[in-house]
Amino acid sequence: MMKDTASSSLEDLCIHINEKILDIKRCILLRDIGQDECRKSVVHKIQNKVILVHDLLNKMEIEVKQQEKLRDLLKDIQKAAEKEQKEAQHLLEHIPPYLPKPAQSCITVPAVKDEGQTEAVEPMHAKKSAKKTKIIKEAALITTEEFESVPTYMKGRLTYDQINAVVQQINKAVVDKYKILHQPLKFMSSSVRNLYHRFMEEETRDTKGEFFIVEADIKEFTQLKLDKRFHNILSILRHCQRVREVRTSGLIRYVIC
């Protein structure tokens, strides 16, 4: 067994040596061909082509490196885009329930004619004005910047969402109140007519042309509790200039700013 292994190794060594001798013979043959005058032009052309191929390989290597850099850059861009997409999807799925409005919003309701008006005698311009809509002003929601600027002693444990929830309820009370005021009396039920008369009695010179509510309106049109927390939120809304108070004859009117 040992003899066979030694014989195999010797054969391999002989093959290797013979291959090297063959390579040397080829080199000598090529050297001799290069010295042959009739073959020098062919060798020269081959040399030029080798140089061209070498230059082409260099250019290809440079291009490959540039493409690799571009590939790495595109991978970075792809990762950044995927990250932005995930963040955008997260924001889409977790939109805050109360987003600040860009500006004060208003609700329009159809204007109605006074009870004394009749279609037979009113002029053409009166018909046009009757078709115009009246605007109900609402308070804008508190922005996060405004919330951060509110003094800590005013906020206490109140959250941004809790404050804006009250703003929305106040706006609901304002809209419901002024929708009634814009209705014709002849179409009102007795209970709604009583509300209408109360609204008119609460008007003063200071509130003329303004939109306001009182605590009775909040009780009538919302589920808000008029407790300490509610009045703390009202203080914040006054601080942020969403409402202001008009006090007359012991009645507090919350005017929309």
Accessible surface in RSA format (square Angstrom, percent):
REM  Atomic radii and reference values for relative SASA: ProtOr
REM  Chains: A
REM  Algorithm: Lee & Richards
REM  Probe-radius: 1.40
REM  Slices: 20
REM RES _ NUM      All-atoms   Total-Side   Main-Chain    Non-polar    All polar
REM                ABS   REL    ABS   REL    ABS   REL    ABS   REL    ABS   REL
RES MET A   1   187.46  97.1 146.45  96.9  41.01  97.7 123.16 104.7  64.30  85.2
RES MET A   2   161.80  83.8 157.22 104.1   4.57  10.9 124.43 105.8  37.37  49.5
RES LYS A   3   172.72  84.3 163.43 100.3   9.29  22.1 112.88 101.6  59.84  63.7
RES ASP A   4    98.84  69.2  92.51  92.1   6.33  15.0  27.44  64.6  71.41  71.2
RES THR A   5    78.61  55.9  73.29  74.3   5.32  12.7  62.48  83.9  16.13  24.4
RES ALA A   6    64.83  59.6  51.65  79.7  13.18  30.0  59.69  84.1   5.14  13.6
RES SER A   7    52.63  44.5  46.40  61.9   6.22  14.3  26.91  57.3  25.72  36.0
RES SER A   8    57.17  48.3  53.92  72.0   3.25   7.5  27.47  58.5  29.70  41.6
RES SER A   9    66.74  56.4  58.12  77.6   8.62  19.9  36.59  77.9  30.16  42.2
RES LEU A  10   110.57  61.6 107.30  76.8   3.27   8.2 110.08  77.3   0.49   1.3
RES GLU A  11   103.54  59.4 101.36  76.7   2.18   5.2  34.01  65.8  69.53  56.8
RES ASP A  12    86.63  60.7  80.79  80.4   5.84  13.8  28.50  67.1  58.13  58.0
RES LEU A  13    96.40  53.7  92.14  65.9   4.26  10.7  96.09  67.5   0.31   0.8
RES CYS A  14    60.04  45.4  57.69  64.3   2.35   5.5  18.80  47.6  41.24  44.5
RES ILE A  15    98.39  56.0  97.05  72.3   1.34   3.2  98.19  70.7   0.21   0.6
RES HIS A  16    93.93  51.3  92.38  64.2   1.55   4.0  57.30  59.1  36.63  42.6
RES ILE A  17    83.25  47.4  82.40  61.4   0.85   2.1  83.25  60.0   0.00   0.0
RES ASN A  18    89.67  61.8  84.49  81.7   5.18  12.5  25.13  60.5  64.54  62.4
RES GLU A  19    98.22  56.4  96.21  72.8   2.01   4.8  35.20  68.1  63.03  51.5
RES LYS A  20   107.66  52.5 107.20  65.8   0.46   1.1  54.86  49.4  52.80  56.2
RES ILE A  21    77.48  44.1  77.38  57.6   0.10   0.2  77.47  55.8   0.01   0.0
RES LEU A  22    83.99  46.8  82.95  59.3   1.04   2.6  83.81  58.9   0.18   0.5
RES ASP A  23    64.87  45.4  63.18  62.9   1.68   4.0  23.94  56.4  40.92  40.8
RES ILE A  24   102.26  58.2 100.84  75.1   1.42   3.4 102.26  73.6   0.00   0.0
RES LYS A  25   128.11  62.5 122.51  75.2   5.60  13.3  68.51  61.7  59.60  63.5
RES ARG A  26   132.96  55.8 131.76  67.2   1.20   2.9  46.23  63.2  86.73  52.6
RES CYS A  27    81.89  61.9  75.15  83.8   6.75  15.9  25.58  64.8  56.31  60.7
RES ILE A  28    76.62  43.6  75.62  56.3   0.99   2.4  76.62  55.2   0.00   0.0
RES LEU A  29   107.68  60.0 105.86  75.7   1.81   4.6 107.52  75.5   0.16   0.4
RES LEU A  30   118.21  65.8 110.02  78.7   8.19  20.6 110.27  77.4   7.94  21.4
RES ARG A  31   149.37  62.7 138.46  70.6  10.91  26.0  65.84  90.0  83.53  50.6
RES ASP A  32    72.60  50.9  63.81  63.5   8.78  20.8  25.32  59.6  47.27  47.1
RES ILE A  33    51.30  29.2  49.32  36.7   1.99   4.8  51.26  36.9   0.05   0.1
RES GLY A  34    21.42  26.4   0.00   N/A  21.42  26.4  14.66  40.2   6.75  15.1
RES GLN A  35   128.55  71.9 114.00  83.3  14.55  34.6  37.69  80.2  90.85  68.9
RES ASP A  36    47.41  33.2  39.20  39.0   8.21  19.4  18.37  43.2  29.04  29.0
RES GLU A  37   129.29  74.2 113.67  86.0  15.62  37.2  65.05 125.8  64.24  52.5
RES CYS A  38    95.11  71.9  64.99  72.5  30.12  70.8  51.78 131.2  43.33  46.7
RES ARG A  39   113.78  47.8 113.78  58.0   0.00   0.0  19.78  27.0  94.00  57.0
RES LYS A  40    91.61  44.7  87.73  53.8   3.88   9.2  49.50  44.6  42.11  44.9
RES SER A  41    67.73  57.2  58.59  78.2   9.14  21.0  47.03 100.1  20.70  29.0
RES VAL A  42    81.04  53.3  81.01  73.3   0.03   0.1  81.04  70.4   0.00   0.0
RES VAL A  43    59.82  39.4  59.62  54.0   0.20   0.5  59.63  51.8   0.19   0.5
RES HIS A  44   104.52  57.1 102.66  71.4   1.85   4.7  71.02  73.2  33.50  39.0
RES LYS A  45   132.49  64.6 130.82  80.3   1.67   4.0  74.61  67.2  57.89  61.7
RES ILE A  46    96.19  54.7  95.82  71.4   0.37   0.9  96.15  69.2   0.04   0.1
RES GLN A  47   100.73  56.3  96.46  70.5   4.28  10.2  26.45  56.3  74.28  56.3
RES ASN A  48    61.96  42.7  60.45  58.4   1.52   3.7  20.70  49.8  41.26  39.9
RES LYS A  49   135.05  65.9 134.50  82.5   0.56   1.3  77.60  69.8  57.46  61.2
RES VAL A  50    89.91  59.2  87.67  79.4   2.23   5.4  89.17  77.5   0.74   2.0
RES ILE A  51    87.99  50.1  86.24  64.2   1.76   4.2  87.99  63.4   0.00   0.0
RES LEU A  52   117.92  65.7 113.99  81.5   3.93   9.9 114.38  80.3   3.54   9.5
RES VAL A  53    80.47  52.9  79.69  72.1   0.78   1.9  80.45  69.9   0.02   0.1
RES HIS A  54   106.30  58.1 105.02  73.0   1.29   3.3  69.49  71.6  36.82  42.8
RES ASP A  55    63.02  44.1  61.47  61.2   1.55   3.7  17.94  42.2  45.08  45.0
RES LEU A  56   101.76  56.7  99.87  71.5   1.89   4.7 101.26  71.1   0.50   1.4
RES LEU A  57   101.31  56.4  96.99  69.4   4.32  10.9  97.33  68.4   3.98  10.7
RES ASN A  58    60.81  41.9  59.56  57.6   1.25   3.0  18.82  45.3  41.99  40.6
RES LYS A  59   140.71  68.6 135.65  83.2   5.06  12.0  79.59  71.6  61.12  65.1
RES MET A  60   102.92  53.3  99.56  65.9   3.36   8.0  90.80  77.2  12.12  16.1
RES GLU A  61    92.37  53.0  86.86  65.7   5.52  13.1  33.22  64.3  59.15  48.3
RES ILE A  62   100.62  57.3  99.88  74.4   0.74   1.8 100.51  72.4   0.11   0.3
RES GLU A  63    83.56  48.0  83.10  62.9   0.46   1.1  39.74  76.9  43.82  35.8
RES VAL A  64    77.72  51.1  76.51  69.3   1.21   2.9  77.66  67.5   0.06   0.2
RES LYS A  65   111.92  54.6 111.04  68.1   0.88   2.1  62.65  56.4  49.27  52.5
RES GLN A  66   100.97  56.5  95.65  69.9   5.33  12.7  32.38  68.9  68.60  52.0
RES GLN A  67    91.99  51.4  88.57  64.7   3.42   8.2  34.88  74.2  57.11  43.3
RES GLU A  68    76.68  44.0  75.52  57.1   1.17   2.8  17.22  33.3  59.47  48.6
RES LYS A  69   152.78  74.5 145.59  89.3   7.20  17.1  90.76  81.7  62.02  66.1
RES LEU A  70    83.51  46.5  79.78  57.1   3.73   9.4  83.00  58.3   0.51   1.4
RES ARG A  71   119.30  50.1 116.17  59.2   3.13   7.5  50.70  69.3  68.61  41.6
RES ASP A  72    67.74  47.5  65.97  65.7   1.77   4.2  27.35  64.4  40.39  40.3
RES LEU A  73    97.89  54.5  95.14  68.1   2.74   6.9  97.35  68.4   0.54   1.5
RES LEU A  74    99.17  55.2  95.41  68.3   3.77   9.5  95.68  67.2   3.49   9.4
RES LYS A  75   105.21  51.3 103.60  63.6   1.61   3.8  60.80  54.7  44.41  47.3
RES ASP A  76    84.55  59.2  79.45  79.1   5.10  12.1  24.12  56.8  60.43  60.3
RES ILE A  77    95.07  54.1  92.33  68.8   2.75   6.6  94.72  68.2   0.36   1.0
RES GLN A  78   104.17  58.2  98.80  72.2   5.36  12.8  28.72  61.1  75.45  57.2
RES LYS A  79   138.95  67.8 133.22  81.7   5.73  13.6  80.32  72.3  58.63  62.5
RES ALA A  80    55.12  50.7  48.59  75.0   6.53  14.9  54.39  76.6   0.73   1.9
RES ALA A  81    57.14  52.5  46.32  71.5  10.82  24.6  53.02  74.7   4.12  10.9
RES GLU A  82    80.67  46.3  79.62  60.2   1.05   2.5  28.78  55.7  51.89  42.4
RES LYS A  83   131.53  64.2 127.98  78.5   3.55   8.4  72.99  65.7  58.53  62.4
RES GLU A  84   108.66  62.4 106.10  80.3   2.55   6.1  40.03  77.4  68.63  56.0
RES GLN A  85   127.14  71.1 121.00  88.4   6.13  14.6  39.27  83.6  87.86  66.6
RES LYS A  86   152.87  74.6 144.35  88.6   8.52  20.3  91.51  82.4  61.37  65.4
RES GLU A  87    81.67  46.9  78.53  59.4   3.13   7.5  38.15  73.8  43.52  35.5
RES ALA A  88    58.20  53.5  50.60  78.1   7.60  17.3  53.49  75.3   4.71  12.5
RES GLN A  89    86.60  48.4  84.56  61.8   2.04   4.9  33.74  71.8  52.86  40.1
RES HIS A  90   101.13  55.3  98.24  68.3   2.89   7.4  60.87  62.7  40.26  46.8
RES LEU A  91   121.65  67.7 118.86  85.0   2.79   7.0 119.13  83.7   2.52   6.8
RES LEU A  92   115.81  64.5 101.96  72.9  13.85  34.8 105.41  74.0  10.40  28.0
RES GLU A  93   112.81  64.8  77.94  59.0  34.87  83.0  35.09  67.9  77.73  63.5
RES HIS A  94   109.49  59.8  89.57  62.3  19.92  51.0  68.53  70.6  40.95  47.7
RES ILE A  95    98.51  56.1  76.90  57.3  21.62  52.1  77.25  55.6  21.26  57.7
RES PRO A  96    66.99  48.8  58.19  53.0   8.80  32.0  63.45  52.4   3.55  22.1
RES PRO A  97    98.23  71.6  63.49  57.9  34.73 126.3  76.05  62.8  22.18 137.9
RES TYR A  98    46.99  21.9  46.25  26.3   0.73   1.9  12.98   9.8  34.01  41.9
RES LEU A  99    96.65  53.8  87.93  62.9   8.72  21.9  87.93  61.8   8.72  23.5
RES PRO A 100    51.42  37.5  35.56  32.4  15.85  57.6  35.56  29.4  15.85  98.5
RES LYS A 101    64.37  31.4  53.22  32.7  11.15  26.6  40.78  36.7  23.59  25.1
RES PRO A 102   144.59 105.4 100.59  91.7  44.00 159.9 114.54  94.6  30.05 186.7
RES ALA A 103    66.33  61.0  54.78  84.5  11.55  26.3  62.34  87.8   3.99  10.6
RES GLN A 104    81.22  45.4  59.49  43.5  21.74  51.8  23.07  49.1  58.15  44.1
RES SER A 105    33.00  27.9  26.26  35.0   6.74  15.5  32.99  70.3   0.01   0.0
RES CYS A 106    65.65  49.7  36.72  41.0  28.93  68.0  10.53  26.7  55.12  59.4
RES ILE A 107    60.04  34.2  57.13  42.6   2.91   7.0  60.04  43.2   0.00   0.0
RES THR A 108    77.53  55.1  58.02  58.8  19.51  46.5  28.62  38.4  48.91  73.9
RES VAL A 109    11.99   7.9  11.81  10.7   0.19   0.5  11.99  10.4   0.00   0.0
RES PRO A 110   101.58  74.0  98.27  89.6   3.32  12.1  98.64  81.4   2.94  18.3
RES ALA A 111    19.54  18.0   7.70  11.9  11.84  26.9   7.72  10.9  11.81  31.3
RES VAL A 112    59.04  38.9  40.37  36.5  18.67  45.0  44.45  38.6  14.59  39.6
RES LYS A 113    74.72  36.5  62.78  38.5  11.94  28.4  47.58  42.8  27.14  28.9
RES ASP A 114   107.65  75.4  98.78  98.3   8.87  21.0  26.30  61.9  81.35  81.1
RES GLU A 115   101.79  58.4  72.95  55.2  28.85  68.7  32.41  62.7  69.39  56.7
RES GLY A 116    72.07  88.9   0.00   N/A  72.07  88.9  44.03 120.8  28.03  62.8
RES GLN A 117    77.67  43.4  58.02  42.4  19.65  46.8  23.25  49.5  54.42  41.3
RES THR A 118    69.29  49.3  63.81  64.7   5.48  13.1  65.79  88.4   3.50   5.3
RES GLU A 119   121.74  69.9 107.96  81.7  13.78  32.8  28.45  55.0  93.29  76.2
RES ALA A 120    98.64  90.7  55.73  86.0  42.91  97.6  67.07  94.5  31.57  83.6
RES VAL A 121   120.63  79.4  92.82  84.0  27.80  67.0  98.48  85.6  22.14  60.1
RES GLU A 122    20.56  11.8   6.38   4.8  14.18  33.8   9.91  19.2  10.65   8.7
RES PRO A 123    69.44  50.6  57.30  52.2  12.14  44.1  69.44  57.3   0.00   0.0
RES MET A 124   127.59  66.1 119.23  78.9   8.36  19.9 102.72  87.3  24.87  33.0
RES HIS A 125   131.38  71.8 125.09  86.9   6.29  16.1  88.91  91.6  42.47  49.4
RES ALA A 126    16.82  15.5  13.97  21.6   2.86   6.5  15.31  21.6   1.51   4.0
RES LYS A 127    72.59  35.4  70.86  43.5   1.73   4.1  28.06  25.3  44.53  47.4
RES LYS A 128   135.86  66.3 130.44  80.0   5.42  12.9  76.99  69.3  58.86  62.7
RES SER A 129    57.33  48.4  48.96  65.3   8.38  19.3  34.68  73.8  22.66  31.7
RES ALA A 130    19.97  18.4   7.94  12.3  12.02  27.3  15.26  21.5   4.71  12.5
RES LYS A 131   171.94  83.9 143.82  88.2  28.12  67.0  94.01  84.6  77.94  83.0
RES LYS A 132   139.54  68.1 132.30  81.2   7.24  17.2  85.21  76.7  54.32  57.9
RES THR A 133    76.72  54.6  55.56  56.3  21.16  50.4  35.85  48.1  40.88  61.8
RES LYS A 134    96.60  47.1  92.67  56.9   3.93   9.4  53.25  47.9  43.36  46.2
RES ILE A 135    95.25  54.2  86.23  64.2   9.02  21.7  86.23  62.1   9.02  24.5
RES ILE A 136     0.00   0.0   0.00   0.0   0.00   0.0   0.00   0.0   0.00   0.0
RES LYS A 137    55.77  27.2  55.77  34.2   0.00   0.0  23.51  21.2  32.26  34.4
RES GLU A 138    17.05   9.8  17.05  12.9   0.00   0.0   0.00   0.0  17.05  13.9
RES ALA A 139     2.22   2.0   2.04   3.2   0.18   0.4   2.22   3.1   0.00   0.0
RES ALA A 140    10.85  10.0  10.85  16.7   0.00   0.0  10.85  15.3   0.00   0.0
RES LEU A 141     5.78   3.2   5.11   3.7   0.67   1.7   5.11   3.6   0.67   1.8
RES ILE A 142     0.28   0.2   0.28   0.2   0.00   0.0   0.28   0.2   0.00   0.0
RES THR A 143    36.31  25.8  36.31  36.8   0.00   0.0  33.22  44.6   3.09   4.7
RES THR A 144    71.12  50.6  70.72  71.7   0.41   1.0  54.52  73.2  16.60  25.1
RES GLU A 145   127.10  73.0 117.50  88.9   9.60  22.9  70.45 136.3  56.65  46.3
RES GLU A 146    47.37  27.2  45.64  34.5   1.73   4.1  26.55  51.3  20.82  17.0
RES PHE A 147    28.64  14.3  28.56  17.7   0.09   0.2  28.64  17.4   0.00   0.0
RES GLU A 148   127.67  73.3 106.43  80.5  21.23  50.6  42.61  82.4  85.05  69.4
RES SER A 149    76.81  64.9  48.38  64.6  28.43  65.5  49.42 105.2  27.39  38.4
RES VAL A 150     4.04   2.7   0.06   0.1   3.97   9.6   0.06   0.1   3.97  10.8
RES PRO A 151    43.62  31.8  32.56  29.7  11.06  40.2  43.62  36.0   0.00   0.0
RES THR A 152   108.29  77.0 102.63 104.0   5.65  13.5  69.14  92.9  39.15  59.2
RES TYR A 153   184.70  86.2 148.44  84.5  36.26  94.4 124.02  93.2  60.68  74.8
RES MET A 154    33.77  17.5  20.65  13.7  13.12  31.2  21.93  18.6  11.84  15.7
RES LYS A 155    30.11  14.7  28.60  17.5   1.51   3.6   9.96   9.0  20.15  21.5
RES GLY A 156    56.07  69.2   0.00   N/A  56.07  69.2  34.80  95.5  21.28  47.7
RES ARG A 157   236.12  99.1 209.63 106.9  26.49  63.1  87.51 119.6 148.60  90.1
RES LEU A 158    21.08  11.7  12.58   9.0   8.50  21.4  12.83   9.0   8.25  22.2
RES THR A 159    64.96  46.2  62.71  63.6   2.25   5.4  61.47  82.6   3.49   5.3
RES TYR A 160    33.56  15.7  31.79  18.1   1.77   4.6  30.93  23.2   2.63   3.2
RES ASP A 161    55.38  38.8  54.45  54.2   0.93   2.2  17.39  40.9  37.99  37.9
RES GLN A 162    62.50  34.9  58.14  42.5   4.36  10.4  20.82  44.3  41.68  31.6
RES ILE A 163     0.49   0.3   0.49   0.4   0.00   0.0   0.49   0.4   0.00   0.0
RES ASN A 164     0.00   0.0   0.00   0.0   0.00   0.0   0.00   0.0   0.00   0.0
RES ALA A 165    30.14  27.7  28.67  44.2   1.47   3.3  29.31  41.3   0.83   2.2
RES VAL A 166     3.84   2.5   3.84   3.5   0.00   0.0   3.84   3.3   0.00   0.0
RES VAL A 167     0.94   0.6   0.64   0.6   0.30   0.7   0.94   0.8   0.00   0.0
RES GLN A 168    73.72  41.2  67.53  49.3   6.20  14.8  17.86  38.0  55.87  42.4
RES GLN A 169    56.68  31.7  56.68  41.4   0.00   0.0  10.07  21.4  46.62  35.4
RES ILE A 170     2.13   1.2   2.05   1.5   0.08   0.2   2.13   1.5   0.00   0.0
RES ASN A 171     5.21   3.6   5.09   4.9   0.12   0.3   3.78   9.1   1.43   1.4
RES LYS A 172    94.62  46.2  87.04  53.4   7.58  18.1  77.50  69.8  17.12  18.2
RES ALA A 173     0.00   0.0   0.00   0.0   0.00   0.0   0.00   0.0   0.00   0.0
RES VAL A 174     0.00   0.0   0.00   0.0   0.00   0.0   0.00   0.0   0.00   0.0
RES VAL A 175    11.20   7.4  11.20  10.1   0.00   0.0  11.20   9.7   0.00   0.0
RES ASP A 176    36.62  25.7  33.37  33.2   3.25   7.7   9.33  22.0  27.29  27.2
RES LYS A 177     0.00   0.0   0.00   0.0   0.00   0.0   0.00   0.0   0.00   0.0
RES TYR A 178    12.61   5.9  12.61   7.2   0.00   0.0  12.61   9.5   0.00   0.0
RES LYS A 179    91.53  44.7  88.04  54.0   3.49   8.3  38.60  34.7  52.93  56.4
RES ILE A 180    16.81   9.6  16.81  12.5   0.00   0.0  16.81  12.1   0.00   0.0
RES LEU A 181    29.58  16.5  13.29   9.5  16.30  41.0  13.29   9.3  16.30  43.9
RES HIS A 182    25.96  14.2  22.24  15.5   3.72   9.5  11.07  11.4  14.90  17.3
RES GLN A 183    73.84  41.3  67.13  49.1   6.70  16.0  20.62  43.9  53.21  40.4
RES PRO A 184    22.52  16.4  17.31  15.8   5.21  18.9  22.52  18.6   0.00   0.0
RES LEU A 185    45.11  25.1  43.08  30.8   2.04   5.1  43.12  30.3   2.00   5.4
RES LYS A 186   133.34  65.1 102.17  62.7  31.17  74.2  55.81  50.2  77.53  82.6
RES PHE A 187   150.38  75.2 117.73  72.9  32.65  85.0 123.53  74.9  26.85  76.8
RES MET A 188    13.08   6.8   0.00   0.0  13.08  31.1   2.68   2.3  10.40  13.8
RES SER A 189    62.12  52.5  46.93  62.6  15.19  35.0  53.22 113.3   8.90  12.5
RES SER A 190    80.24  67.8  73.59  98.2   6.65  15.3  41.84  89.1  38.41  53.8
RES SER A 191    71.38  60.3  65.85  87.9   5.52  12.7  49.24 104.9  22.14  31.0
RES VAL A 192    38.82  25.5  38.82  35.1   0.00   0.0  38.82  33.7   0.00   0.0
RES ARG A 193    78.92  33.1  78.92  40.2   0.00   0.0  28.52  39.0  50.40  30.5
RES ASN A 194   101.07  69.7  93.56  90.4   7.51  18.1  26.15  62.9  74.92  72.4
RES LEU A 195    29.81  16.6  29.34  21.0   0.46   1.2  29.63  20.8   0.17   0.5
RES TYR A 196    38.59  18.0  38.59  22.0   0.00   0.0   6.68   5.0  31.91  39.3
RES HIS A 197    83.47  45.6  82.76  57.5   0.72   1.8  57.22  59.0  26.25  30.5
RES ARG A 198    57.51  24.1  55.24  28.2   2.27   5.4  48.14  65.8   9.37   5.7
RES PHE A 199     0.00   0.0   0.00   0.0   0.00   0.0   0.00   0.0   0.00   0.0
RES MET A 200    95.30  49.4  83.86  55.5  11.45  27.3  77.39  65.8  17.91  23.7
RES GLU A 201   141.15  81.0 109.85  83.1  31.30  74.5  49.17  95.1  91.98  75.1
RES GLU A 202    16.44   9.4  15.01  11.4   1.43   3.4  10.27  19.9   6.17   5.0
RES GLU A 203    59.85  34.4  42.91  32.5  16.94  40.3  26.08  50.4  33.77  27.6
RES THR A 204    34.77  24.7  20.11  20.4  14.66  34.9  31.60  42.4   3.17   4.8
RES ARG A 205   228.79  96.1 205.04 104.5  23.75  56.6  84.86 116.0 143.93  87.2
RES ASP A 206    93.11  65.2  76.60  76.2  16.51  39.0  17.14  40.3  75.98  75.8
RES THR A 207     0.14   0.1   0.00   0.0   0.14   0.3   0.00   0.0   0.14   0.2
RES LYS A 208   174.81  85.3 153.28  94.1  21.52  51.2  98.15  88.3  76.65  81.7
RES GLY A 209    75.70  93.4   0.00   N/A  75.70  93.4  42.84 117.6  32.86  73.6
RES GLU A 210    59.52  34.2  52.36  39.6   7.16  17.0   2.57   5.0  56.95  46.5
RES PHE A 211    39.41  19.7  38.73  24.0   0.68   1.8  38.73  23.5   0.68   2.0
RES PHE A 212     0.00   0.0   0.00   0.0   0.00   0.0   0.00   0.0   0.00   0.0
RES ILE A 213     0.37   0.2   0.37   0.3   0.00   0.0   0.37   0.3   0.00   0.0
RES VAL A 214     0.54   0.4   0.54   0.5   0.00   0.0   0.54   0.5   0.00   0.0
RES GLU A 215    53.98  31.0  52.79  39.9   1.19   2.8  18.10  35.0  35.88  29.3
RES ALA A 216    44.19  40.6  35.83  55.3   8.36  19.0  37.68  53.1   6.51  17.2
RES ASP A 217     0.00   0.0   0.00   0.0   0.00   0.0   0.00   0.0   0.00   0.0
RES ILE A 218     0.60   0.3   0.60   0.4   0.00   0.0   0.60   0.4   0.00   0.0
RES LYS A 219   141.77  69.2 118.31  72.6  23.46  55.9  65.70  59.1  76.07  81.0
RES GLU A 220    95.59  54.9  66.50  50.3  29.09  69.3   7.52  14.5  88.07  71.9
RES PHE A 221    28.89  14.5  19.61  12.1   9.27  24.1  25.29  15.3   3.59  10.3
RES THR A 222    10.24   7.3   0.07   0.1  10.17  24.2   2.77   3.7   7.46  11.3
RES GLN A 223   172.86  96.7 149.57 109.3  23.29  55.4  65.62 139.7 107.24  81.3
RES LEU A 224    38.57  21.5  24.96  17.9  13.60  34.2  27.18  19.1  11.39  30.6
RES LYS A 225   161.35  78.7 149.66  91.8  11.69  27.8  96.75  87.1  64.60  68.8
RES LEU A 226    40.76  22.7  13.14   9.4  27.62  69.4  14.19  10.0  26.57  71.5
RES ASP A 227    66.61  46.7  56.83  56.6   9.78  23.1  39.81  93.7  26.79  26.7
RES LYS A 228   166.06  81.0 155.04  95.1  11.02  26.2 103.51  93.2  62.55  66.6
RES ARG A 229   113.53  47.7 109.45  55.8   4.08   9.7  42.98  58.7  70.56  42.8
RES PHE A 230     4.78   2.4   3.28   2.0   1.50   3.9   4.67   2.8   0.11   0.3
RES HIS A 231    73.00  39.9  70.49  49.0   2.51   6.4  57.73  59.5  15.27  17.8
RES ASN A 232    58.22  40.2  56.43  54.5   1.80   4.3   4.94  11.9  53.29  51.5
RES ILE A 233     0.15   0.1   0.15   0.1   0.00   0.0   0.15   0.1   0.00   0.0
RES LEU A 234     1.38   0.8   1.38   1.0   0.00   0.0   1.38   1.0   0.00   0.0
RES SER A 235    36.09  30.5  33.29  44.4   2.80   6.4  16.62  35.4  19.48  27.3
RES ILE A 236     0.14   0.1   0.14   0.1   0.00   0.0   0.14   0.1   0.00   0.0
RES LEU A 237     1.55   0.9   1.55   1.1   0.00   0.0   1.55   1.1   0.00   0.0
RES ARG A 238    88.67  37.2  75.46  38.5  13.21  31.5  25.88  35.4  62.79  38.1
RES HIS A 239    87.58  47.9  60.98  42.4  26.60  68.0  45.10  46.5  42.48  49.4
RES CYS A 240    13.67  10.3   1.93   2.2  11.74  27.6   7.50  19.0   6.17   6.7
RES GLN A 241   136.82  76.5 128.31  93.8   8.51  20.3  32.64  69.5 104.18  79.0
RES ARG A 242    26.05  10.9  25.76  13.1   0.28   0.7   3.76   5.1  22.29  13.5
RES VAL A 243     2.81   1.9   0.50   0.5   2.31   5.6   0.50   0.4   2.31   6.3
RES ARG A 244    97.14  40.8  95.62  48.7   1.52   3.6  48.62  66.4  48.52  29.4
RES GLU A 245    48.81  28.0  22.69  17.2  26.11  62.2   8.49  16.4  40.32  32.9
RES VAL A 246    14.26   9.4  10.95   9.9   3.31   8.0  14.26  12.4   0.00   0.0
RES ARG A 247   161.25  67.7 130.47  66.5  30.78  73.3  55.77  76.2 105.48  63.9
RES THR A 248    48.11  34.2  42.89  43.5   5.22  12.4  44.03  59.1   4.09   6.2
RES SER A 249   115.84  97.9  63.14  84.3  52.70 121.4  52.01 110.7  63.83  89.4
RES GLY A 250    83.61 103.1   0.00   N/A  83.61 103.1  43.32 118.9  40.29  90.2
RES LEU A 251    58.84  32.8  57.79  41.3   1.04   2.6  58.84  41.3   0.00   0.0
RES ILE A 252    41.65  23.7  38.27  28.5   3.38   8.1  38.27  27.6   3.38   9.2
RES ARG A 253    10.45   4.4  10.45   5.3   0.00   0.0   0.00   0.0  10.45   6.3
RES TYR A 254     2.44   1.1   2.44   1.4   0.00   0.0   1.02   0.8   1.42   1.8
RES VAL A 255     0.22   0.1   0.22   0.2   0.00   0.0   0.22   0.2   0.00   0.0
RES ILE A 256     1.60   0.9   0.08   0.1   1.52   3.7   0.08   0.1   1.52   4.1
RES CYS A 257    38.55  29.2  23.57  26.3  14.98  35.2  28.51  72.2  10.04  10.8
END  Absolute sums over single chains surface
CHAIN  1 A    18962.5      16707.8       2254.7      11321.5       7641.0
END  Absolute sums over all chains
TOTAL         18962.5      16707.8       2254.7      11321.5       7641.0
